[in-house]
Amino acid sequence: MRLIILTFLALLAFASNSILNRWALLDGTTGPLTFSFVRVSSGAVLLWIIVASKNINWRPKFQILPSISISIYMLCFSIAYLNLGIGIGAVILFGGVQFTMFGLAAFFGEKITLWRIVGATISFSGLCVLFLTNERLDLNISAMLIMIFSAIGWGVYSFLGKNAKNPLLETTQNLVWASLFLGFVFVFSFDEMSIKGFVLAIISGAITSGLGYVLWYTVLPSLKTTIAAVLQLTVPIIAAIVGVLFFSEELTMELVFAAILVAMGTFVSLINKPSQ
């Protein structure tokens, strides 16, 4: 039950991140580079304060792969978000995460059952129903490639979390070094930021990213890589439901049908009987 609750809270944090990014960036008053830098720095500062409250002499160790992968995810996600429709962006992002995590699992010898492949396919079809049914496809190839890099970054970061021994310390040091990487980009290519964007970046960084990533690294060692991948397909559904409940967005038949497909796909993925 503890694992279920923590996993749901992590996925809810990711859904909230999506909402906060959309709210901050889509009106054009805040740029993706500055938003990403403030976001990751806020998470790093909050988590370092938490760690320092227990050990004031703690200093982050340098782990290049998780730090770079989370930097790529955050930066590319914010940039691509401005140049892709919400629907096609979500489909590319979560589809890319599936391919990355399933591919890494296969490469490193994790057994992938037919049930998980079928479950992932069913859940992903639910996202296509939700996002692509009524959206006019405007294929921006460069933005699509950037979103693919974002998906790879997040997929690698999630895969590395399988070996997390101390989620709080590891997440803190990852965000600290990521803030330095993004700070370097920010210095040479910063863009504007409104007060609203600044506040949303801090909330996104400190709470739904910082604390959310700690939760994610807490549950990942207990999940198969492919299960963790499929579970993330629930994030856009959760975000859409939050929009209906708290932001007066319309409850559509596409959302209902998509939620059923994603729930069905998740259930199928959890079947333990090996394929014949």
C-alpha positions in Angstrom: 0.0 0.0 0.0 2.9 2.4 0.8 4.4 1.7 -2.7 1.0 2.4 -4.4 0.5 5.7 -2.5 4.0 6.9 -3.2 3.8 6.0 -6.8 0.5 7.8 -7.2 1.9 10.9 -5.5 4.9 10.9 -7.8 2.6 10.5 -10.9 0.4 13.3 -9.6 3.4 15.5 -9.2 4.4 14.9 -12.8 0.9 15.7 -14.0 1.0 18.9 -11.9 4.4 19.7 -13.6 2.7 19.5 -17.0 0.0 21.9 -15.9 2.4 24.4 -14.4 4.6 24.3 -17.5 1.6 24.9 -19.8 0.3 27.7 -17.5 3.7 29.5 -17.4 4.8 29.2 -21.0 1.9 29.2 -23.4 1.0 32.9 -22.9 4.4 33.9 -24.2 5.5 36.1 -21.3 8.0 33.5 -20.0 10.8 31.9 -22.0 11.7 28.2 -21.8 15.4 28.7 -20.9 14.8 31.0 -17.9 11.8 28.9 -16.8 14.0 25.7 -16.9 16.8 27.3 -15.0 14.6 28.7 -12.2 12.7 25.5 -12.0 15.8 23.2 -11.5 17.5 25.7 -9.3 14.4 26.0 -7.0 14.4 22.2 -6.7 18.1 22.1 -5.9 17.9 24.8 -3.2 14.9 23.3 -1.4 16.3 19.8 -1.4 19.8 21.0 -0.3 18.1 22.9 2.6 16.3 19.7 3.6 19.6 17.7 3.4 21.5 20.4 5.3 19.0 20.4 8.1 20.2 16.8 8.8 23.9 17.2 7.8 25.1 20.7 7.4 28.5 19.5 6.0 26.9 17.5 3.1 28.3 18.3 -0.4 26.9 16.9 -3.6 28.8 14.2 -5.4 29.2 14.6 -9.2 27.1 12.0 -11.1 27.3 13.1 -14.8 24.8 10.8 -16.4 21.7 11.5 -14.3 22.6 15.2 -14.0 22.9 15.6 -17.8 19.8 13.4 -18.6 17.6 15.5 -16.3 19.0 18.7 -17.7 18.2 17.6 -21.3 14.7 16.5 -20.3 13.9 19.8 -18.6 15.4 22.1 -21.2 14.2 20.3 -24.3 10.7 19.8 -22.8 10.2 23.5 -22.2 11.6 24.5 -25.6 9.5 21.9 -27.5 6.4 22.7 -25.6 6.3 26.2 -27.2 6.5 24.8 -30.7 4.3 21.8 -30.7 0.6 21.3 -30.1 -0.1 20.0 -26.6 -1.5 16.7 -28.1 1.3 15.8 -30.5 3.9 16.9 -27.8 2.4 14.6 -25.2 2.2 11.7 -27.6 5.9 12.1 -28.7 7.1 12.6 -25.1 5.4 9.6 -23.6 5.9 7.4 -26.6 9.6 8.3 -26.6 9.8 7.5 -22.8 8.2 4.1 -23.5 10.7 3.2 -26.3 13.7 4.5 -24.2 12.8 2.6 -21.0 11.7 -0.6 -22.8 14.9 -0.5 -24.9 17.1 0.0 -21.9 15.3 -2.8 -20.0 15.9 -5.2 -22.9 19.5 -4.1 -23.4 20.3 -4.8 -19.7 18.6 -8.1 -19.7 15.3 -7.4 -17.9 12.6 -9.9 -18.9 9.9 -8.2 -20.9 6.7 -10.2 -21.0 4.1 -10.0 -23.8 1.6 -8.7 -21.3 3.7 -5.5 -20.7 4.1 -4.9 -24.4 0.3 -5.3 -24.9 -0.4 -3.2 -21.9 1.9 -0.4 -23.1 0.3 -0.5 -26.5 -3.3 -0.3 -25.1 -2.3 2.6 -22.8 -0.5 4.5 -25.5 -3.5 4.1 -27.8 -5.5 5.8 -25.1 -3.2 8.8 -25.3 -3.7 8.9 -29.0 -7.4 8.9 -28.6 -7.3 11.7 -26.1 -4.8 14.0 -27.9 -4.9 13.3 -31.6 -8.6 12.7 -32.3 -9.5 16.4 -32.7 -6.1 18.0 -33.1 -4.9 19.4 -36.4 -1.4 17.9 -36.9 1.1 20.6 -37.6 4.3 18.7 -37.9 7.2 20.9 -36.7 10.1 18.5 -37.3 12.7 20.4 -35.3 10.4 20.7 -32.3 9.5 17.0 -32.6 13.2 16.1 -32.5 13.7 18.3 -29.5 10.8 16.5 -27.7 12.3 13.2 -28.6 15.5 14.2 -26.9 13.4 15.3 -23.9 11.8 11.8 -23.8 15.2 10.1 -24.0 16.5 12.3 -21.2 13.6 11.4 -18.9 13.7 7.8 -19.9 17.4 7.5 -19.0 16.9 9.4 -15.7 14.1 7.1 -14.7 16.1 4.0 -15.7 19.0 5.1 -13.5 16.6 5.5 -10.6 16.4 1.7 -10.4 19.7 1.7 -8.5 18.8 4.6 -6.2 20.1 3.9 -2.7 19.3 7.2 -1.1 16.6 9.0 -3.1 16.8 12.3 -1.3 20.6 12.7 -1.5 20.8 11.4 -5.1 18.0 13.7 -6.3 19.5 16.7 -4.6 22.9 16.2 -6.1 21.4 15.6 -9.6 19.4 18.8 -9.4 22.4 20.8 -8.0 24.6 19.8 -11.0 21.7 20.1 -13.4 21.2 23.7 -12.2 24.9 24.4 -13.0 24.5 22.9 -16.5 21.4 24.9 -17.2 22.9 28.0 -15.6 25.7 27.9 -18.2 23.1 27.8 -21.0 21.1 30.6 -19.2 24.1 32.9 -19.0 24.7 32.8 -22.8 21.1 32.6 -24.0 18.5 33.8 -21.4 15.0 34.9 -22.2 12.3 36.9 -20.5 10.2 35.8 -17.4 7.1 37.3 -16.0 6.3 37.4 -12.3 3.7 34.7 -12.8 6.2 32.5 -14.7 8.8 33.0 -11.9 6.3 31.9 -9.2 5.2 28.9 -11.2 8.8 27.9 -12.0 9.5 27.9 -8.2 6.5 25.8 -7.4 7.3 23.5 -10.3 10.9 23.2 -9.3 10.7 23.0 -5.5 7.5 20.9 -5.1 6.3 19.0 -8.1 9.9 18.5 -9.5 12.1 18.4 -6.5 9.9 16.5 -4.1 8.2 14.6 -6.9 11.6 13.3 -8.2 12.5 12.2 -4.7 9.3 10.2 -4.6 10.0 8.7 -8.0 13.5 7.6 -7.0 12.0 6.1 -3.9 9.6 3.8 -5.7 11.7 3.0 -8.8 13.9 0.3 -7.1 10.7 -1.6 -6.3 9.3 -1.4 -9.9 10.3 -3.2 -13.0 11.6 -0.7 -15.6 8.8 -1.6 -18.0 6.1 -1.2 -15.3 7.5 2.2 -14.4 7.3 3.1 -18.1 3.7 2.1 -18.5 2.6 3.8 -15.3 3.8 7.1 -16.7 1.2 6.9 -19.4 -1.3 7.7 -16.7 0.3 11.1 -16.2 -1.6 13.0 -19.1 -4.8 11.4 -18.0 -4.3 12.5 -14.4 -3.5 16.0 -15.7 -6.6 16.1 -17.8 -8.8 14.9 -14.9 -7.2 17.6 -12.7 -8.1 20.1 -15.4 -11.8 19.0 -15.3 -12.0 19.0 -11.5 -10.2 22.2 -10.7 -10.0 24.3 -13.9 -13.5 23.9 -15.3 -12.2 22.1 -18.4 -14.7 20.1 -20.4 -15.2 16.4 -19.6 -15.2 14.9 -23.1 -16.0 11.4 -24.3 -12.4 11.2 -25.6 -11.1 11.7 -22.1 -13.4 9.0 -20.7 -12.5 6.5 -23.4 -8.8 7.3 -23.0 -8.9 6.9 -19.2 -10.5 3.5 -19.7 -7.9 2.4 -22.2 -5.0 3.6 -20.0 -6.5 1.9 -17.0 -7.0 -1.3 -19.0 -3.4 -1.1 -20.3 -2.0 -0.6 -16.9 -3.9 -3.6 -15.5 -2.7 -5.8 -18.4 0.9 -4.7 -17.8 0.6 -5.9 -14.2 -0.3 -9.4 -15.1 2.5 -11.7 -13.8 1.8 -14.8 -15.9 4.6 -15.2 -18.3 3.9 -15.3 -22.0 4.1 -18.7 -23.7 
